[in-house]
């Protein structure tokens, strides 16, 4: 079966840019990920949420690409969140310690709810 090319769409909520991902995250996904992240940055919001709900495969190169997005976000003082990962990938993010730096939520609603409560606490 041929790999499913990654597609990304960016949408915005009042305090967060959301990047919806669909397909596989591998070496061929680099430009799609970088372009989507760049589009999310243009709104100048403090939080970017990566929605992995439509992602069915992430290889080691894909993990490295996510790490590079995390480094980019940290350098710009943005918070990068993740939601919609399968249990398998949640475990991989935990084992690789990526979860130490990237807050993981089961779904978009819980990520947005948590973000709203953290934003109101910092005011």
Secondary structure, 3 states (H helix, E strand, C coil): CCCCCCEEEEEECCCEEEEEEEEEECHHHHHHHHHHHHHHHCCCCCEEEEEEEEEEEECHHHHHHHHHHHHHHHHCCCEEEEECCCHHHHHHHHHCCHHHCCEEECCHHHHHHHHHHHHHHCC
